[in-house]
């Protein structure tokens, strides 16, 4: 249940509701939603890498640090790849 609740995009949904309430700018909200989608994808491998490392006996600090570094690298790669297709996040 905790994993399910943590996976809900509550902050993004609240942010879009707030943006709509303040600006009514549909294009800005659409851009935000699309950008959020593309930034979620490179963060997902962290949630597979960490449990794998932890189950192999690797300490939590090393596992989470590796997950964070991996996510950062994947963010950079994602933005560079998307930029080649004309999408600038």
C-alpha positions in Angstrom: 0.0 0.0 0.0 2.9 2.4 0.8 4.5 1.7 -2.6 1.1 2.4 -4.3 0.6 5.7 -2.5 4.2 6.8 -3.1 3.8 6.1 -6.8 0.8 8.4 -7.2 1.7 11.6 -9.0 0.1 13.8 -6.3 2.6 16.6 -6.5 2.3 16.8 -10.3 -1.5 16.7 -10.2 -1.7 19.4 -7.5 0.8 21.5 -9.5 -1.3 21.3 -12.6 -4.5 22.2 -10.7 -2.6 25.2 -9.2 -1.3 26.3 -12.6 -4.8 26.0 -14.1 -6.3 28.0 -11.2 -3.7 30.8 -11.5 -3.2 31.0 -15.2 -5.8 29.0 -17.1 -2.9 28.5 -19.5 -3.7 25.1 -21.1 -0.5 25.1 -23.2 1.7 25.6 -20.1 -0.1 22.7 -18.3 0.3 20.4 -21.3 4.0 21.2 -21.6 4.4 20.5 -17.9 2.6 17.2 -18.1 4.6 16.1 -21.1 7.9 17.2 -19.5 7.0 15.3 -16.4 6.4 12.1 -18.4 9.8 12.3 -20.0 11.5 13.0 -16.7 9.8 10.1 -15.0 11.1 7.5 -17.5 14.8 7.9 -16.6 14.1 7.8 -12.9 12.5 4.3 -13.1 15.7 2.2 -13.4 16.7 3.5 -9.9 13.7 1.6 -8.4 15.1 -1.7 -9.9 18.8 -1.0 -9.3 18.4 -0.2 -5.6 16.5 -3.3 -4.5 18.9 -5.5 -6.6 21.9 -4.0 -4.9 20.4 -4.1 -1.4 19.5 -7.8 -1.9 23.1 -8.4 -2.9 24.2 -7.1 0.5 25.4 -3.7 -0.8 24.8 -1.0 1.9 21.9 1.4 1.7 24.1 4.5 1.3 26.0 3.0 -1.6 22.8 1.6 -3.2 20.9 4.9 -3.0 23.9 6.9 -4.1 24.3 4.6 -7.1 20.6 5.0 -7.9 20.8 8.8 -7.7 23.9 8.9 -10.0 22.3 6.5 -12.4 19.2 8.7 -12.5 21.3 11.8 -13.1 23.1 10.2 -16.0 19.9 9.0 -17.5 18.3 12.5 -17.2 21.2 13.9 -19.1 21.0 11.2 -21.8 17.2 11.6 -22.1 17.4 15.4 -22.6 20.2 15.0 -25.2 18.3 12.3 -27.1 15.1 14.2 -27.0 16.8 17.4 -28.1 17.9 15.5 -31.3 14.2 15.0 -32.0 13.4 18.7 -31.4 12.1 18.4 -27.9 13.7 20.7 -25.4 12.8 19.9 -21.8 
